[in-house]
Amino acid sequence: MSVPAAFRACYSDWKLIRTRKCVQLIFEVPVEEADAAYQVLGGMPNPAESFWCAVARLKPDAPEKKTKREWHELTPAQQAGITCNEPAFEAFLREQYPTLWISCAQPNHSSETSASIVRHICRVQSRSQINPDNPESVRLWDELYDAYRFWQHAPEVEAI
C-alpha cells in the first residue's frame, strides 16, 4: 500500500517572517488525523532540509452541510413555526377563520397573526407547547394542518 500524498487541514492563521521575506501559513489538523499528516510530510520538520508542498482548497465535507429533514421528522412546533410563515397558510386562515383573524390581527405582521391563531386553536400559550407532552395540542395542530393541506389541494366547488 502506498503512502497517501495529501491530508486535510484547516487554514487558521498566518505570520509574517520579516527576516526571510516570507509569510508562514498555519494549518491545523484534527488530532485524530495528525499521524496521517506526519506520515505524508515525512515526520517532524528537519531544519537542515526543506521541500515544497502543494496546498489546495477542498470542498466542504458532507457532514458540515446541514441536511434538510423531511416534514414528518420535524416536531409539531417546528411544523407550526414554518407553516405560519407561508402566505398560503395566511390566506387559508383569513378565509376559514375570518373572525379569529380580525380579533388576532397584528398590523403588518401576518406571520405573527397566523401564530396567534395557531396558539388559540391549539390551546397553547406558545407554539413550543405543541408537543407530545401535550397530546391534545398535537391533535389540534394535526387537524388544522390537514384542513390547510386539503384546502390547498381541493378542487374549486362551483355553485349550481
C-alpha positions as CSV (number, residue, x, y, z in Angstrom):
1,M,0.0,0.0,0.0
2,S,1.4,3.4,-0.9
3,V,1.6,6.4,1.5
4,P,-1.1,9.0,0.9
5,A,0.1,12.1,-0.8
6,A,-2.3,14.5,0.9
7,F,-4.1,15.2,4.1
8,R,-6.8,17.7,5.2
9,A,-6.1,20.7,7.4
10,C,-7.9,23.9,8.3
11,Y,-6.2,27.1,7.4
12,S,-6.2,29.0,10.7
13,D,-3.7,31.9,10.7
14,W,-0.6,33.4,9.0
15,K,2.5,35.1,10.3
16,L,4.9,37.5,8.5
17,I,8.5,36.4,8.7
18,R,10.3,39.7,8.0
19,T,13.9,38.3,8.2
20,R,13.2,35.8,5.5
21,K,10.8,38.0,3.4
22,C,8.0,35.3,3.5
23,V,4.7,34.5,5.1
24,Q,4.2,31.5,7.3
25,L,0.8,29.9,6.8
26,I,-0.6,28.0,9.7
27,F,-2.8,25.0,9.1
28,E,-4.5,22.9,11.9
29,V,-5.1,19.2,11.7
30,P,-7.6,17.3,13.8
31,V,-5.7,15.3,16.5
32,E,-7.2,12.0,15.1
33,E,-5.6,12.8,11.8
34,A,-2.2,14.0,13.0
35,D,-0.3,10.7,12.4
36,A,-1.5,10.6,8.8
37,A,-0.4,14.2,8.2
38,Y,3.1,13.4,9.7
39,Q,3.3,10.4,7.5
40,V,2.6,12.4,4.4
41,L,5.1,15.1,5.4
42,G,7.8,12.6,6.4
43,G,7.6,13.2,10.1
44,M,8.8,16.3,12.1
45,P,10.5,19.0,10.1
46,N,14.2,18.9,9.7
47,P,15.7,22.4,9.9
48,A,18.6,21.3,7.6
49,E,16.3,20.3,4.8
50,S,13.2,21.8,3.2
51,F,10.8,20.7,0.5
52,W,7.9,22.2,-1.3
53,C,4.3,21.0,-0.8
54,A,1.2,21.8,-2.7
55,V,-1.8,23.5,-1.0
56,A,-5.3,23.3,-2.4
57,R,-8.7,24.3,-1.0
58,L,-11.1,21.4,-0.5
59,K,-14.8,21.5,-1.0
60,P,-16.6,21.3,2.4
61,D,-17.2,17.8,3.7
62,A,-20.7,16.5,3.6
63,P,-21.1,16.4,7.4
64,E,-20.5,20.2,7.5
65,K,-23.6,20.7,5.4
66,K,-26.9,20.9,7.1
67,T,-29.1,18.1,5.9
68,K,-32.7,19.0,5.2
69,R,-35.1,17.0,7.3
70,E,-38.3,15.5,6.0
71,W,-41.5,17.2,7.1
72,H,-42.5,14.1,9.3
73,E,-39.1,14.4,11.1
74,L,-39.9,17.9,12.4
75,T,-41.7,18.4,15.7
76,P,-45.2,19.7,15.6
77,A,-43.9,23.0,17.0
78,Q,-41.4,23.3,14.2
79,Q,-44.0,22.5,11.6
80,A,-46.3,25.2,13.0
81,G,-43.4,27.7,13.0
82,I,-42.6,27.0,9.3
83,T,-46.3,26.9,8.3
84,C,-47.1,30.2,9.9
85,N,-44.7,31.9,7.6
86,E,-46.4,30.6,4.4
87,P,-48.5,33.2,2.6
88,A,-50.9,30.4,1.6
89,F,-51.4,29.5,5.2
90,E,-52.2,33.1,5.9
91,A,-54.8,33.1,3.1
92,F,-56.3,29.8,4.5
93,L,-56.7,31.3,8.0
94,R,-58.1,34.6,6.6
95,E,-60.7,32.6,4.6
96,Q,-61.5,29.8,7.1
97,Y,-61.3,31.8,10.4
98,P,-62.2,35.4,9.4
99,T,-63.5,36.4,12.9
100,L,-60.4,34.9,14.6
101,W,-58.2,36.6,12.0
102,I,-59.7,40.0,12.8
103,S,-59.5,39.5,16.6
104,C,-55.9,38.3,16.4
105,A,-54.7,40.7,13.7
106,Q,-51.2,42.2,14.1
107,P,-50.8,45.1,11.7
108,N,-48.1,44.4,9.1
109,H,-47.2,41.1,10.8
110,S,-49.3,38.4,9.1
111,S,-47.0,35.6,10.3
112,E,-47.5,36.7,13.9
113,T,-51.3,36.9,13.3
114,S,-51.0,33.3,11.9
115,A,-49.0,32.2,15.0
116,S,-51.6,33.8,17.3
117,I,-54.4,31.9,15.6
118,V,-52.5,28.7,15.8
119,R,-51.8,29.2,19.5
120,H,-55.5,29.9,20.0
121,I,-56.7,26.9,18.0
122,C,-54.2,24.5,19.7
123,R,-55.0,26.0,23.1
124,V,-51.4,26.8,24.0
125,Q,-49.5,30.0,25.1
126,S,-46.6,29.2,22.8
127,R,-46.2,27.1,19.7
128,S,-43.3,25.3,21.5
129,Q,-46.1,23.8,23.7
130,I,-47.4,21.9,20.7
131,N,-45.5,18.7,21.6
132,P,-46.0,15.1,22.7
133,D,-46.2,16.2,26.4
134,N,-49.5,18.0,25.3
135,P,-51.2,15.4,23.0
136,E,-54.3,17.5,22.7
137,S,-52.3,20.4,21.2
138,V,-50.7,18.0,18.7
139,R,-54.1,16.5,17.7
140,L,-55.5,20.1,17.2
141,W,-52.4,21.1,15.2
142,D,-52.6,17.9,13.0
143,E,-56.3,18.7,12.3
144,L,-55.6,22.3,11.4
145,Y,-52.6,21.3,9.2
146,D,-54.7,18.6,7.5
147,A,-57.5,21.1,6.8
148,Y,-55.0,23.5,5.4
149,R,-53.5,20.9,3.1
150,F,-57.0,19.8,2.0
151,W,-57.9,23.5,1.4
152,Q,-54.7,23.9,-0.8
153,H,-55.5,20.8,-3.0
154,A,-59.3,20.7,-3.0
155,P,-60.8,21.5,-6.4
156,E,-63.0,24.6,-6.6
157,V,-66.6,23.8,-6.0
158,E,-68.9,25.5,-8.4
159,A,-72.4,26.6,-7.4
160,I,-75.2,25.0,-9.4
